[in-house]
Amino acid sequence: MINLMALPLIGEVTLSTGLFITFFVCLVAVLTFEFVNGFHDTANAVATVIYTKALKPQVAVIWSGIWNFLGVFTGGVAVAMGILKLVPLSDLIALPVYVGACVVLAVLISSIIWNLGTWYFGIPCSSSHTLIGSMIGASLGFTIYYGGSGVNWGKAQEIGLSLILSPLFGFGAAILLMYFLKNILKAESLFHIPKGEDRPPLPIRILLVITCTLVSFFHGSNDGQKGVGLFMLILIVFVPVRFAVNHAVSDDKIMAAVVSAEQVLQKQITANPSSEDLIKLEKTVSETKEEIAHKASEDPTKVFKFRKHIQTVTKEINALLKNEKISIPESDKVVLHAAAKDLSKVTDFAPIWVIAAISIALGLGTMIGWKRIVLTIGEKIGKEHLNYAQGASAELVAATTIGLSTGLGLPVSTTHVLSSGIAGAMVASNGTKNLNSGTLRNIALAWILTLPVTIILGLGLFALFHLFV
């Protein structure tokens, strides 16, 4: 047996030698995934400043890497928790650790394989689609072998809708922005195509650097969180007692949130005695008070039962606040909202060292291997070189879309949004004749194949790993 107390960041837990090794293989795999994500996706952020000659390549990738790092570090964990909710965690925890290890490894390795494959051929492809497809595939494999709740299809549908709509928004918004620049602002200098050693005028250069910075930062805050979610999945699978709930939130604070919610609900039940929703929620809240004692239990099943109670209460309070059929005074809504927010911190969290590790991996990955995707983005989507307006429009639209998605806690594809933004900017300039049909066909094929291929890969790898345990 190997005692992980030698590693103070992990906490008090003992794993067998085999699981200890598997644990570190998973950690290396998630950092590798985020590293690959850095040079696979962040190339999108630097392509426009490189091809408009606003920044030299070496400066651009380092600059982008720094802002990716800061994006992960300050972006919160909403997207990370959304990713985490795709897999049947409650079912996983009831089984031996090696089953969860098979799921984690299947997700990570299938994601890395597809990301590296599309990068090698210089095809912009969504790491978000790749990861989600892999998670669905591995979860399906788990369900086939063990049954249980399986894939969270509601969450998958919500994420899928975000991934489908965001590039459509990027394409349309880029066309509108280009129209504004060309016909209303009439900034002719923005439509210059740089040749030779041409460099944009200082104001335009500043604009392009700002848009590159925003895309890099929001890429980190959105895509980087996916790595955080994967890292937390590993920790919860291998060390559930330590990481299934946030032990930094005191029992007193949890109890205070639960009691305040209970008091409001009891008052509302008196005013609305026939409301089944209120009665059901009040019962769940009351049961949660009893579960708080299990927060520090050494039994993973009890810890996960407590986690599930907290998640249920938080979800139902938020649903109640949106329920227009029940009239709740504004003062009581404030109390319920505060209670839900405090309770969500118990389950939706990531230690600072996890965020730091993912930030560093993404930042370093940004600085390496970027050329293949940059070449496609900068030269091959359209039949002519990017002009300043096209680069700025695509990146401004991408930054806005990714930033809004992060705020809503939804993962979105930087690759899809920026590629569609550049295509939209090209169409706005000279119509569809300016698009390179061969490149767009390859990108579209990769986009279409990503989900089915990664689902099959994730399922197949889970079955393969399961044979050896």
C-alpha positions, 0 to 999 in steps of 0.5 A: 500500500502507498500512503498519499499523505506524502502528498499533502495536496491529496489528503488522507487516503491510501491506495493500492500500488496499482491504483496509485499508478493509475491515479498518476497516469490519469493526472498526467493524461488530463494535463496532456489533454489541456496541453494539447488543447493549448496548441490545438485551440489557442492557435485560433486566438493568435492566427489573426494577429500573426496573419495581419502582422500585428504581432510576431508569431513568437510574441503572439503565442507567448502573449496568448499563453499568458492570457489563457493562464489568467483566464483559467485562473479567474474564470470560476468553475461553472463550466467545469461543473457542467462538464462533470455532470455529464457522467453518472458520478453517483453510480460510479462511486458505488463501485470499485475505484478501478471502474471509475479509473476505466471511465476517466482513462477512456475519456482522456485518451480518446480526447487526446487521440482525436485532438492530436489527429486533427491537429496533425492534419491542420484541421480546426476541430472542437476540443469541446465536442471531442471531450463531450463525445468521449464522455458520452462514449465512456458513460455509455460503456459504463451503463452497458456493463453496470446499468445505472442512470447513464449519460445525463442526456439533459445536460448533454442536450443543453451543452449540445445546443450551445455548441451548435448555436454558437458558430451560427451566431459567430457567422452571422455576427461577423457578417453584420460587424463587417457590414458596419465597418464597411458601410457605416463606419467606412474605415477603409484602412481596416480593409487593407490586405498586408503584403510583404513586411506591411504592418497595420497602423498603430490604432489598428494594431492595438485593436487586433492585439486587444481582440487576440487578448480577449479571445485568449482570456475567454478561451482560458476561462471556458476551455480551461475549465473543461480541464478543471472539470476532468481533473476534479472527476479524477479526484472524486473517482479516486479520493471521493471522501476528500473531494466529493464535497468542499470541506472548506465550507463549514458545517455551520455555514451549510446549516445556516443556509439550510435553516434559512431556506427551510424557514422561508419555505415553511412560511410559503407553505402556510400561504400556499398549503396546496403547493406540492412543489413547496411541500416536496422542497421543504421535506428535502431541505429538512432531510438535508439537515440530517445529512450534514453529519455525513459530510466528514464521513469516511464512507464514500457512499454517505459522502455522495448521499450528502452531495446529492442532497445538496445538489437536489436542494440547490437545483430545486430552490433555483427552479422555485425562484423561476416558477411564476405560478408561486408568488414569493416576496422579493425579500424571501427570494433574496434569502433563497437565492443566497441559500442556494448560492452558499450550498452550491459552493459545497459541490461546485468547487475546485482547489486552487492548485487544480486550477493552477496546474490546468492554467500552466498546462494550457499556457505552455501548450499555447506556446508550442505546436500552433503553426498547423492550425494557424496556417489553416485559419489564416490562409486556407479558409478564404482564397485570399490573405486576411485583412485587418477588418476580417481578423478583428471582426472574427476575434471580437465576435469570438471573444463576445460569444465565448465570454457570454457562454462562460458567464452562463456556465456553458462550454463552447467551441473556440474553434467553431466560433472563430472559424465560422466568424472568419468565414462570415467575414470572408462572405461579407467581403466578397460573397461565398466565392471568396471561401475555399471550398476544399478547406471548409469541406475538411473542417465540416467533415471533422466537425460532423465526425467528431461526436460519433468518432469520439463516442465510439472511441470512448466506449471502445476504450472503456471496454478495452480497459475493463478487460484488464482490471 
